[in-house]
C-alpha cells in the first residue's frame, strides 16, 4: 500500500507527505549456491520496508529547489560482504532491523544569461536498529553525497566546473575500518566554430588519491582492510563536425 497527499500552497510552492510499504522476496543466490548441489537451501526471509517521506518543491524563473526528508524502516534487509575465502563472490546475510534516515535536496540558480549554478546532495544515516550491532553504521554507505556544477555559456563557448564530495564510509559491520571522505573536481570546455565543436574534459583535475570501495575483517587479533583505488587524473578530447 502507498498513500500520499500533495498541497499546492502557492503557484510556485508545493508540499507533500507520503507513506508506503513494500515487500521483496529473496533472490535465488541468497537461498542456494548454484555451484554446490550438495548443500541444502538457506533460509532467507522476505525483506519488508516502511517508508515515510515529506518534502517541498519551489520554482520560479530564477531559481528552483526540492527538499525531501525520509525515514525508512527495513526488516530483514539483505546485506552482503566480500567472500574472503572465494574471490569475486559475496556472502549474504540478513539484518533483523535497519533504519535509513536522511535529507535530500537539489537546487538550481540562474545568475544571468551566461552563468548558472546547480547542486544536489544527501545527508544520511544508515544504521542497524536492533541486535548486537544496534547503532552501528551499515558498511559502504556514505553519510554524505554532494554534487555542485557551475556552468558558463555564450553563443559559441561552454564551460562546466563540477565538484563531487563523498563522505565517510565504513568497511565492516563493526565500523573498525573506513574509507576517508574525498572531493573530486572535473572541468570541461567546449567551443563551436563553423559547424565544428571542440571539447576537452579533465576528470579529477587535482589528481586526488582516493578509494571507492573496500572491505575489512578481523582474523584472530588482527584487522585487515582492502581498498579499490579510484581513477587518477584523466583527459578526454573530442572533435565533432556537423554538416
trRosetta pair geometry for C-beta under 8 A, 3 or more apart (Angstrom, degrees):
i j d omega theta_ij theta_ji phi_ij phi_ji
1 20 7.2 -165 102 -142 52 53
1 21 5.5 23 53 42 78 103
2 18 7.3 -6 -171 -171 94 95
2 19 7.1 177 -149 94 51 53
2 20 4.0 2 -110 -109 91 94
2 21 7.5 -160 -72 25 60 57
3 18 7.4 172 92 -150 45 54
3 19 5.5 0 58 58 86 93
3 20 7.6 175 22 -77 50 60
4 16 6.1 12 179 -177 111 108
4 17 6.5 -178 -149 92 69 49
4 18 3.9 -8 -104 -105 108 81
4 19 7.2 178 -76 23 63 55
5 16 6.6 172 88 -149 49 63
5 17 5.4 7 51 51 92 90
5 18 7.9 -163 25 -73 54 53
6 14 6.0 -2 -175 -177 102 113
6 15 7.2 162 -155 85 56 43
6 16 4.4 -20 -101 -97 75 98
7 14 6.8 158 81 -159 49 62
7 15 4.9 -10 57 61 100 92
7 16 7.3 -179 17 -79 68 47
8 11 7.6 25 175 -97 109 30
8 13 7.8 124 -167 87 49 55
8 14 5.6 -29 -105 -104 56 84
9 13 4.5 -43 65 100 111 106
9 14 6.7 177 11 -102 84 25
9 15 5.9 54 -31 -3 118 105
10 13 4.5 48 42 32 94 99
12 58 5.7 43 143 -156 92 74
12 59 6.0 -143 -160 65 86 48
12 60 5.4 -3 -133 -68 141 86
13 56 6.9 -19 -163 -168 90 99
13 57 7.3 159 -151 84 44 53
13 58 4.9 -5 -101 -101 77 90
14 56 7.1 155 85 -157 52 51
14 57 4.7 -5 58 57 99 99
14 58 7.7 -173 25 -71 63 48
15 54 7.6 5 -179 -176 91 86
15 55 7.1 -178 -150 94 57 43
15 56 5.3 -20 -101 -102 77 71
15 57 7.8 -171 -76 21 34 69
16 53 7.7 6 110 114 98 97
16 54 6.8 -174 95 -146 55 49
16 55 5.6 -4 55 56 91 82
16 57 7.9 24 -2 -3 106 104
17 53 7.0 163 -157 92 45 57
17 54 4.7 -8 -105 -103 75 88
18 51 7.4 -17 117 117 99 98
18 52 7.4 157 87 -157 62 36
18 53 4.4 -5 57 60 105 100
18 54 7.3 -175 19 -73 71 45
19 50 7.7 -13 -167 -173 87 84
19 51 7.0 156 -155 85 41 62
19 52 5.7 -4 -105 -105 77 68
19 53 7.9 -173 -72 26 38 70
20 49 7.8 6 109 112 89 99
20 50 7.6 170 90 -154 48 44
20 51 4.6 -7 60 57 91 109
21 48 7.5 -3 -172 -175 90 88
21 49 6.9 170 -151 90 47 60
21 50 5.2 -10 -104 -105 85 70
21 51 7.4 -171 -76 19 38 76
22 48 7.5 174 90 -151 46 49
22 49 4.9 -4 58 56 88 105
22 51 7.6 15 8 -4 102 115
23 46 5.3 25 -177 153 103 128
23 47 6.9 159 -156 85 52 55
23 48 5.1 -12 -104 -103 83 73
23 49 7.5 -170 -76 20 38 73
24 46 6.5 166 78 -168 38 83
24 47 4.6 -9 57 58 95 105
24 49 7.8 31 -2 -6 101 110
25 46 5.3 -45 -101 -111 49 97
26 30 4.3 -112 179 81 114 132
26 31 5.8 125 107 -47 126 97
26 44 3.7 49 -65 120 172 129
26 45 7.4 101 -39 72 119 21
26 46 6.8 -124 -25 -97 76 45
26 47 7.4 116 -74 -18 67 89
26 78 6.4 129 -120 -73 90 145
27 30 5.0 95 60 1 75 105
27 31 7.7 -157 97 -2 43 90
27 78 7.8 165 15 130 94 170
28 31 5.9 -73 -159 40 37 104
28 32 6.2 -36 173 41 78 97
28 34 7.6 50 132 -63 115 106
29 32 7.1 -74 -116 68 34 60
29 33 7.5 60 -150 -105 71 43
29 34 6.7 -48 -102 -19 87 104
29 92 7.5 133 119 -20 82 140
30 42 7.3 -104 151 77 55 116
30 44 4.6 92 131 -110 108 166
30 78 5.9 -42 -118 -142 151 141
30 92 4.8 -95 -121 113 85 168
31 41 4.9 -3 165 -162 91 103
31 42 5.7 -160 -150 57 39 74
31 43 8.0 22 -127 -110 80 11
31 44 5.3 -109 -80 16 76 124
32 39 7.5 153 -150 89 68 102
32 41 5.1 -47 -75 -109 86 80
32 42 7.3 -178 -72 15 35 80
33 36 4.3 9 101 41 120 105
33 39 5.6 38 36 52 114 140
36 39 4.9 37 120 2 112 113
44 78 7.1 30 -164 -97 116 119
44 92 7.6 4 -110 123 129 133
44 94 6.6 157 -141 -49 72 131
45 76 4.3 -104 90 -130 110 151
45 94 6.4 104 40 -161 93 166
46 76 6.5 86 88 87 35 150
47 74 6.9 -19 -168 -168 99 91
47 75 7.0 155 -159 82 49 59
47 76 5.1 -143 -102 94 51 93
47 77 5.9 67 -132 -104 113 42
47 78 5.9 -85 -64 -9 124 92
48 74 7.6 150 81 -159 51 44
48 75 4.3 -7 59 57 99 110
48 76 6.4 65 13 35 80 105
49 72 6.1 -19 -162 -168 101 101
49 73 7.2 150 -156 80 48 54
49 74 5.6 -9 -104 -107 78 70
49 75 7.7 -154 -68 24 36 73
50 72 7.2 160 81 -155 49 51
50 73 4.6 -1 55 55 101 103
51 70 6.8 -21 -166 -164 88 108
51 71 7.6 157 -154 84 44 51
51 72 5.0 -6 -106 -107 76 85
52 70 6.7 151 84 -157 56 56
52 71 4.6 -5 58 58 106 96
52 72 7.6 -164 27 -73 65 43
53 68 6.2 -7 -167 -173 108 101
53 69 6.9 162 -150 85 58 49
53 70 4.6 -13 -100 -103 86 85
53 71 7.8 -169 -71 25 49 60
54 68 7.4 165 86 -151 36 59
54 69 5.6 -9 60 57 83 95
55 66 6.6 17 172 -177 126 84
55 67 5.8 -178 -151 94 84 52
55 68 3.7 -20 -94 -102 130 70
55 69 6.8 172 -78 16 71 61
56 65 7.9 21 104 104 96 92
56 66 7.2 178 90 -149 54 46
56 67 5.2 9 50 52 91 94
57 64 7.9 2 -176 -174 78 94
57 65 7.6 -167 -144 96 45 49
57 66 4.9 -4 -106 -106 81 83
58 64 6.5 -173 99 -147 59 56
58 65 5.6 8 55 52 94 81
59 63 7.6 -138 -137 111 54 42
59 64 3.6 7 -110 -112 89 106
59 65 7.7 176 -75 18 64 43
60 63 6.6 21 52 51 86 57
60 64 7.2 180 25 -74 46 72
61 110 7.7 -72 144 49 60 136
62 109 7.0 6 150 -152 79 66
62 110 5.6 -133 -156 55 49 93
63 107 6.9 6 -177 -176 104 92
63 108 6.3 -180 -148 92 62 56
63 109 4.4 -4 -106 -107 110 69
63 110 6.7 -155 -71 18 59 70
64 107 6.9 180 93 -148 52 53
64 108 5.2 8 51 50 89 96
65 105 6.7 -8 -173 -170 100 99
65 106 6.9 179 -148 92 57 47
65 107 4.0 -4 -105 -104 94 90
65 108 7.6 -174 -74 21 57 57
66 104 7.8 -15 116 115 98 90
66 105 6.4 171 90 -149 61 52
66 106 5.2 14 47 49 100 85
66 107 7.6 -157 26 -69 56 57
67 103 6.9 -12 -169 -172 91 97
67 104 7.3 161 -155 87 44 53
67 105 4.6 -4 -105 -104 73 95
68 103 7.2 153 82 -159 49 51
68 104 4.5 -12 62 61 101 99
68 105 7.2 -180 21 -75 69 50
69 102 7.3 -164 -145 101 57 39
69 103 5.3 -22 -99 -102 76 74
69 104 7.8 -177 -79 21 30 69
70 100 7.4 -8 113 114 107 90
70 101 6.8 -171 94 -141 61 47
70 102 6.0 -3 54 57 91 73
70 104 7.2 20 -1 -1 113 108
71 99 7.2 -17 -167 -170 82 99
71 100 7.6 154 -157 85 35 55
71 101 4.9 2 -108 -105 71 91
72 99 6.9 156 82 -158 58 50
72 100 4.1 -6 56 59 110 101
72 101 7.4 -166 24 -69 66 48
73 97 7.1 -25 -169 -160 87 98
73 99 5.8 -16 -106 -107 59 82
73 129 7.6 -68 -134 46 81 160
74 77 4.2 35 143 -60 127 117
74 95 7.7 50 107 80 108 110
74 97 7.0 138 80 -161 60 48
74 98 4.4 -18 65 65 114 91
74 99 6.9 -168 20 -79 83 31
74 100 6.6 51 -19 -5 119 102
75 96 7.2 -30 -148 165 69 48
75 97 5.8 -19 -104 -101 65 70
76 94 5.0 -16 -159 -169 68 124
76 95 7.3 161 -137 69 18 49
76 96 7.2 -7 -72 -136 51 28
77 94 6.8 149 72 -154 38 66
77 95 5.0 -11 57 49 92 102
77 98 4.7 -38 14 22 144 129
78 92 5.8 -11 -171 -166 99 112
78 93 7.8 154 -152 81 56 27
78 94 5.7 -35 -96 -96 58 76
79 92 7.2 147 81 -154 40 60
79 93 5.8 -27 68 68 89 76
79 94 7.3 145 19 -107 78 24
79 95 5.9 45 -6 -20 123 107
79 138 6.9 -144 -113 -151 136 107
79 139 7.6 104 -176 41 128 97
80 90 4.2 12 -179 173 124 132
80 91 6.5 152 -156 75 69 42
80 92 5.1 -34 -97 -97 86 62
80 93 7.4 146 -97 19 36 67
81 90 6.5 146 72 -160 35 78
81 91 4.9 -16 61 58 91 98
81 93 7.2 15 -1 8 103 112
81 139 7.5 52 -99 59 83 155
81 172 7.8 39 -121 -123 121 72
81 215 6.3 113 -165 -144 81 131
81 217 7.9 86 180 -74 137 113
82 90 6.4 -63 -107 -110 30 66
82 91 7.6 14 98 14 18 88
82 215 4.2 -137 17 -5 123 168
82 226 7.8 -74 64 64 164 126
83 86 4.3 -13 121 55 131 89
83 87 7.6 -134 85 -66 88 16
83 89 4.3 -13 29 90 138 88
83 90 5.7 -176 -24 -127 93 9
83 91 4.8 122 -87 -37 81 87
84 217 6.0 -66 -61 19 143 157
86 89 4.4 -12 110 41 112 125
95 98 5.1 60 100 -44 139 105
95 128 5.8 -123 -161 -119 136 97
95 131 7.3 -142 -162 29 79 146
95 133 7.4 -75 -133 62 113 135
96 130 4.8 -81 92 85 121 122
96 131 5.1 136 24 -39 128 124
97 128 7.3 99 86 -170 63 61
97 129 4.6 -75 121 72 105 95
97 130 4.0 65 41 10 115 118
97 131 7.4 161 35 -6 83 99
98 126 7.0 15 173 -177 115 75
98 127 6.8 176 -156 93 75 37
98 128 5.6 -52 -103 -107 78 45
98 129 5.9 136 -134 6 20 93
98 138 6.4 44 -148 -67 136 123
99 125 7.7 1 107 110 91 96
99 126 7.7 -172 92 -143 48 40
99 127 5.8 -12 59 62 87 83
99 129 4.2 69 -12 -50 109 136
100 124 6.8 -12 -168 -169 83 113
100 125 7.4 169 -149 87 39 55
100 126 4.9 5 -110 -109 82 81
101 124 7.0 159 88 -154 44 64
101 125 5.0 -4 60 56 90 99
102 122 5.6 25 162 -176 139 94
102 123 5.8 176 -154 89 89 49
102 124 3.4 -24 -91 -104 136 73
102 125 6.5 176 -70 17 79 61
103 122 7.1 166 84 -150 49 53
103 123 5.1 6 51 52 95 96
103 124 7.8 -153 30 -71 51 57
104 120 7.8 6 -177 -174 82 90
104 121 7.4 -170 -146 97 53 42
104 122 4.9 -13 -101 -100 77 86
105 119 7.8 12 110 110 99 92
105 120 6.6 -166 99 -143 56 56
105 121 6.1 -2 56 56 86 75
105 122 7.9 169 19 -80 63 45
106 118 7.4 7 -177 -178 89 95
106 119 7.0 -175 -147 97 52 50
106 120 3.7 -7 -104 -102 88 100
106 121 7.9 149 -82 12 58 51
107 118 6.8 -180 94 -150 53 56
107 119 5.3 0 55 56 93 88
107 120 7.4 170 17 -77 59 58
108 116 6.7 9 -175 174 90 115
108 117 7.4 170 -152 91 48 49
108 118 4.4 -8 -105 -105 80 93
108 119 8.0 179 -77 22 46 57
109 116 6.5 173 89 -158 50 71
109 117 5.0 -4 57 59 99 92
109 118 7.5 180 21 -78 62 49
110 115 8.0 131 -167 92 51 54
110 116 4.8 -27 -111 -106 57 106
111 115 4.3 -31 61 96 122 102
111 116 6.1 -168 11 -92 80 40
111 117 6.7 60 -33 -4 109 95
112 115 5.4 41 44 38 84 90
114 152 5.8 18 156 -157 91 72
114 153 5.9 -159 -151 63 61 53
114 154 6.1 5 -123 -75 111 67
115 150 7.6 -12 -162 -174 89 87
115 151 7.2 160 -149 88 43 58
115 152 5.4 -7 -99 -104 75 76
116 150 7.8 173 90 -153 44 48
116 151 5.1 -7 60 59 86 102
117 148 7.2 -10 -171 -170 93 93
117 149 7.3 164 -154 86 48 53
117 150 5.3 -13 -106 -106 81 72
117 151 7.6 -174 -80 21 35 72
118 148 7.3 168 90 -152 49 49
118 149 5.0 -4 59 56 93 97
118 151 7.6 20 6 -3 100 110
119 146 7.2 -12 -169 -170 101 87
119 147 6.6 169 -151 91 54 57
119 148 4.5 -8 -104 -104 94 76
119 149 7.5 -175 -76 21 49 63
120 146 7.7 173 92 -149 43 46
120 147 5.3 0 56 56 82 100
121 144 7.1 3 -178 -175 112 80
121 145 5.7 -177 -148 97 68 60
121 146 3.9 1 -106 -106 128 65
121 147 6.6 179 -71 20 76 61
121 165 7.8 6 -118 61 121 105
122 144 7.0 180 90 -147 61 41
122 145 4.8 21 44 47 94 98
123 143 7.2 13 -159 155 61 71
123 144 5.4 -1 -110 -108 66 85
124 141 7.3 -93 106 156 127 104
124 142 7.5 81 52 98 114 64
124 143 6.0 -150 69 -152 69 44
124 144 7.2 178 24 -77 73 40
124 145 7.9 13 5 7 114 93
125 137 7.6 -106 -161 -111 65 94
125 143 6.8 25 -90 -135 52 93
126 137 6.2 69 78 -159 72 78
126 138 4.4 -60 128 27 107 116
126 141 4.2 -53 58 125 148 154
126 143 7.9 -143 17 -96 87 64
127 134 7.9 53 153 -168 106 44
127 135 6.1 -22 -175 -149 131 20
127 136 6.4 148 -152 79 83 33
127 137 5.6 -57 -97 -99 72 45
127 138 6.7 -142 -94 -21 19 79
128 131 6.4 -71 166 58 122 102
128 133 3.9 32 70 109 166 103
128 134 5.6 -112 112 -95 94 31
128 135 6.9 -33 70 28 82 29
128 136 5.1 14 27 57 113 85
128 138 7.0 131 -44 -69 74 74
128 173 7.4 52 -37 -161 138 98
129 134 6.3 30 -175 -133 19 83
130 134 5.6 5 -127 -87 9 106
131 134 5.8 156 60 -43 48 86
133 136 4.5 -72 -177 33 85 127
133 173 5.5 -53 -121 168 144 107
133 174 7.6 -107 -118 -87 99 51
136 170 7.9 -119 176 97 90 171
136 173 6.2 73 124 173 145 63
136 174 6.7 -70 -136 -128 149 24
136 175 5.2 -154 -152 -20 98 119
137 141 6.7 -148 169 62 98 105
137 143 7.3 -59 -133 -70 145 105
137 170 5.1 132 84 8 115 136
137 175 5.7 92 39 -92 91 121
138 141 4.6 40 85 7 102 136
138 170 7.7 156 98 58 28 113
138 173 7.7 -17 -132 -113 42 71
139 169 7.4 66 -175 170 52 87
139 170 5.2 -98 -114 98 61 86
139 171 5.8 7 -146 157 112 16
139 172 5.6 23 -91 -88 131 8
139 173 6.0 -70 -32 -64 110 52
139 215 7.5 52 169 -119 145 70
140 169 5.4 36 -126 178 36 125
140 170 7.4 -91 -33 74 38 55
140 171 7.2 51 -55 -118 79 39
140 179 7.9 55 -110 4 64 129
140 213 6.3 26 -129 -139 126 79
140 214 7.5 177 -87 51 102 58
140 215 7.9 -32 -48 -82 121 70
141 169 6.5 153 53 -131 26 91
141 170 7.8 -10 40 38 72 84
142 145 5.6 97 95 -58 136 87
142 166 5.2 -96 -114 -172 154 81
142 167 4.5 123 -178 58 96 81
142 168 6.9 135 -142 67 67 31
142 169 5.0 -50 -81 -70 62 98
143 167 4.4 -94 62 117 73 141
143 168 5.6 3 19 57 113 83
143 169 7.7 -169 -9 -77 73 52
144 165 6.8 -26 121 121 105 107
144 166 7.5 151 89 -166 69 28
144 167 3.2 94 43 -39 85 138
144 168 7.8 49 23 20 93 66
144 181 7.5 8 60 -119 111 124
145 165 7.1 160 -156 88 33 70
145 166 6.1 5 -110 -112 73 62
145 167 6.8 -98 -54 5 47 94
146 163 7.6 -15 117 115 97 96
146 164 7.3 162 88 -155 60 38
146 165 4.1 7 54 51 103 111
147 162 7.0 -16 -166 -168 90 95
147 163 7.1 160 -153 85 42 59
147 164 5.4 -1 -106 -106 79 73
147 165 7.7 -154 -66 25 40 70
148 162 7.1 161 85 -152 51 48
148 163 4.5 2 54 52 99 104
149 160 6.0 -17 -167 -165 100 105
149 161 7.1 156 -154 80 49 50
149 162 4.9 -9 -102 -102 81 80
149 163 7.9 -160 -70 24 41 65
150 160 7.0 153 79 -155 52 52
150 161 4.5 -3 53 55 102 102
150 162 8.0 -159 24 -70 64 40
151 158 7.3 -20 -167 -166 94 91
151 159 7.3 159 -154 85 49 52
151 160 5.1 -12 -102 -103 75 82
152 157 7.9 -17 118 118 91 96
152 158 7.1 158 87 -155 56 45
152 159 4.7 -4 57 57 101 97
152 160 7.7 -169 24 -73 67 41
153 157 6.8 177 -148 94 47 58
153 158 4.6 0 -107 -106 90 79
153 159 7.6 -171 -72 24 53 60
154 157 4.7 25 43 46 102 91
154 158 7.9 -149 30 -66 57 50
156 191 5.9 33 147 -162 84 76
156 192 4.9 -125 -149 62 72 81
156 193 6.4 62 -168 -73 128 68
157 189 7.5 -18 -168 -170 89 91
157 190 7.3 157 -156 88 45 54
157 191 5.0 -9 -104 -106 73 82
157 192 7.7 -139 -62 21 38 72
158 188 8.0 -5 115 113 94 93
158 189 7.1 163 90 -156 56 46
158 190 4.6 -3 58 58 100 98
158 191 7.6 -169 24 -73 65 42
159 187 7.4 -9 -171 -172 90 92
159 188 7.0 174 -150 92 48 54
159 189 4.7 -6 -105 -107 86 79
159 190 7.6 -174 -73 23 46 63
160 186 7.9 -2 112 110 98 90
160 187 6.9 169 88 -153 59 48
160 188 4.9 7 51 53 99 94
160 189 7.9 -166 23 -73 62 43
161 185 7.3 -20 -169 -164 87 92
161 186 7.7 156 -159 85 41 53
161 187 5.4 -10 -106 -106 66 84
162 185 7.2 150 82 -157 56 45
162 186 4.4 -10 61 61 107 98
162 187 7.4 -171 22 -77 74 37
162 188 7.9 24 -3 3 109 97
163 183 6.5 -11 -169 -171 95 99
163 184 7.3 155 -156 81 46 51
163 185 5.8 -13 -102 -102 70 71
164 183 7.1 158 82 -155 48 50
164 184 4.6 -10 59 57 100 100
164 185 8.0 -166 23 -71 73 29
164 186 7.3 32 -5 -1 110 106
165 181 7.0 10 -175 -179 88 107
165 182 7.5 -175 -145 94 52 41
165 183 4.9 -13 -100 -103 80 81
165 184 7.9 -170 -73 22 36 66
166 169 7.6 -19 153 -27 104 114
166 181 6.4 -176 94 -148 56 65
166 182 5.7 3 53 54 95 80
167 181 5.0 -24 -139 -106 38 109
168 178 5.7 4 -173 173 97 131
168 179 6.9 161 -156 78 49 64
168 180 7.0 -35 -108 -143 76 27
168 181 5.3 -52 -55 -51 63 89
169 178 6.2 159 85 -161 43 78
169 179 4.3 4 58 44 98 110
169 214 8.0 135 102 39 115 96
170 175 4.5 -54 -136 -119 147 70
170 176 7.9 100 -160 39 101 37
170 177 7.0 115 -164 85 64 53
170 178 4.9 -45 -104 -100 51 89
170 179 7.9 -129 -61 15 10 74
171 176 7.4 -58 59 70 101 72
171 177 3.8 -23 35 91 132 105
171 178 6.0 -143 -12 -83 86 30
171 179 6.9 115 -62 -29 90 81
171 214 5.0 -50 -114 104 113 101
171 215 5.5 143 -176 -143 97 22
171 216 3.8 73 113 4 132 107
171 225 5.6 77 93 -134 174 108
172 175 6.8 -134 77 -44 72 22
172 176 5.8 -4 54 33 125 91
172 177 5.9 71 4 38 103 94
172 215 7.0 86 -72 -168 81 63
172 216 4.5 -90 -33 73 117 91
172 217 6.3 153 -104 -82 137 48
172 218 8.0 122 167 -18 169 84
174 218 7.5 -2 35 -17 152 124
175 178 7.2 18 -165 -65 67 106
176 216 6.2 -133 76 120 103 141
176 218 7.1 93 5 -58 165 105
176 223 5.5 -124 142 -142 147 149
177 214 7.2 -103 131 120 126 128
177 216 3.6 124 29 -39 142 166
177 223 6.6 175 -48 159 105 123
177 225 4.0 160 -132 -95 157 136
179 210 8.0 67 -180 -179 105 82
179 211 4.9 -127 -135 82 109 113
179 212 7.8 5 -152 166 154 2
179 213 7.6 -52 -67 -108 152 12
179 214 5.8 153 -67 20 107 123
179 227 7.0 132 -102 -125 97 112
180 210 7.4 -120 76 -134 94 81
180 211 7.5 95 35 30 77 101
182 208 6.0 139 -168 147 111 138
182 210 3.8 37 -106 -120 165 141
182 211 7.9 158 -25 37 141 52
182 230 7.5 -170 100 12 166 155
183 208 6.9 -180 74 -88 57 166
184 203 7.7 -1 174 -180 121 75
184 204 5.4 -57 -149 -99 102 72
184 206 8.0 -163 -144 41 45 98
184 208 6.0 -130 -98 41 66 135
184 210 7.4 -97 -65 18 99 152
184 230 7.9 -114 -80 150 130 151
185 204 7.1 87 57 -139 59 27
185 205 4.4 -60 99 37 102 110
185 206 5.4 67 36 -6 120 103
185 208 7.9 112 14 -15 83 120
186 201 7.1 0 -178 -173 102 94
186 202 6.8 177 -153 91 58 57
186 203 4.9 -10 -114 -119 103 58
186 204 7.0 0 -80 -31 75 36
186 205 6.6 166 -104 -26 24 96
187 201 7.3 175 92 -150 48 52
187 202 5.2 6 56 53 88 98
187 205 5.6 50 1 -71 104 136
188 199 6.8 3 -175 -172 103 93
188 200 6.8 177 -148 91 59 49
188 201 4.3 -12 -102 -104 97 80
188 202 7.5 -175 -76 22 53 60
189 199 7.2 179 92 -145 46 52
189 200 5.5 1 55 55 87 92
190 197 6.1 1 -174 -175 106 98
190 198 6.7 168 -151 87 55 52
190 199 4.2 -5 -104 -102 95 86
190 200 7.7 -180 -76 22 55 56
191 197 7.2 166 84 -150 40 54
191 198 5.0 -4 55 54 89 100
191 199 8.0 -177 21 -73 55 52
192 195 7.7 24 -171 -84 92 6
192 196 7.1 156 -153 80 53 45
192 197 5.2 -21 -97 -97 77 75
192 198 7.9 -170 -76 20 31 69
193 196 5.5 -24 68 61 73 94
193 198 7.6 4 17 -2 103 107
195 241 6.0 49 131 -161 97 69
195 242 4.9 -133 -164 63 89 76
195 243 6.2 63 178 -75 148 65
196 239 6.9 -13 -170 -170 99 87
196 240 7.1 156 -157 83 51 49
196 241 5.2 -18 -102 -100 75 77
196 242 7.9 -167 -77 19 31 71
197 238 7.7 2 107 108 96 95
197 239 7.3 162 83 -155 58 39
197 240 4.4 -4 53 59 105 100
197 241 7.8 -162 20 -73 70 32
197 242 7.4 48 -11 -12 104 105
198 237 8.0 -18 -171 -167 76 93
198 238 7.9 163 -156 86 36 55
198 239 6.0 -4 -106 -108 64 75
199 237 6.8 161 91 -154 59 50
199 238 4.7 -4 60 56 106 93
199 239 7.8 -167 26 -73 74 36
199 240 7.5 21 2 4 113 104
200 235 7.3 -24 -167 -166 89 94
200 236 7.4 155 -158 87 45 53
200 237 5.0 -8 -106 -105 74 85
201 235 7.1 150 84 -161 59 46
201 236 4.4 -6 57 60 105 100
201 237 7.5 -166 24 -73 67 42
202 205 5.1 73 120 -95 116 82
202 233 6.9 -10 -175 -164 93 95
202 234 7.5 166 -154 84 50 43
202 235 5.7 -15 -104 -105 71 71
202 236 7.9 -169 -73 26 33 69
203 231 7.0 15 116 105 126 126
203 233 7.0 160 85 -150 60 45
203 234 4.8 -3 55 57 106 91
203 235 7.8 -155 21 -73 75 27
203 236 7.4 42 -12 -1 103 107
204 207 6.1 85 140 -92 100 30
204 208 5.9 -123 -157 33 100 82
204 230 7.6 157 -90 131 144 112
204 231 6.3 -169 -10 103 146 83
204 232 6.1 -154 107 178 148 30
204 233 4.9 -134 95 -90 96 50
204 234 6.7 61 38 13 104 75
205 233 6.7 64 -127 -120 15 105
206 233 7.8 -168 65 -78 20 110
207 232 5.6 20 -147 -169 79 92
207 233 4.3 -45 -87 -31 83 113
208 230 7.8 0 98 82 89 130
209 229 7.4 -41 -163 -151 80 106
209 230 7.7 153 -165 55 36 94
209 232 7.2 -8 -91 -97 67 93
210 229 7.5 123 83 -158 40 62
210 230 4.5 -2 79 25 88 133
211 214 5.8 12 160 -40 136 120
211 227 4.1 -61 -130 -172 140 122
211 228 6.1 113 -164 66 83 53
211 229 6.0 -61 -104 -103 65 41
211 230 6.3 -168 -114 -19 12 90
212 228 5.1 -57 59 95 88 107
212 229 7.5 49 6 138 88 14
212 230 4.7 116 -41 -79 100 89
213 227 7.4 149 86 -158 44 55
213 228 4.3 17 57 30 87 127
214 225 6.3 32 163 179 128 92
214 226 5.7 179 -155 93 87 52
214 227 4.1 -27 -93 -104 123 59
214 228 6.2 -152 -68 7 64 73
215 225 7.3 -170 99 -146 36 61
215 226 5.8 -3 57 56 73 95
216 223 6.4 21 177 177 113 96
216 224 6.4 178 -150 92 69 49
216 225 3.8 -18 -99 -101 108 82
216 226 7.1 172 -80 17 58 63
217 223 7.5 -174 98 -150 28 63
217 224 6.0 -11 60 59 71 92
218 221 8.0 -29 -173 -154 101 12
218 222 7.1 162 -154 87 63 40
218 223 5.1 -34 -98 -99 75 72
218 224 7.7 158 -98 16 25 73
219 222 5.8 -20 67 68 77 90
219 224 6.3 8 11 -1 109 118
231 234 6.0 -25 158 -20 123 125
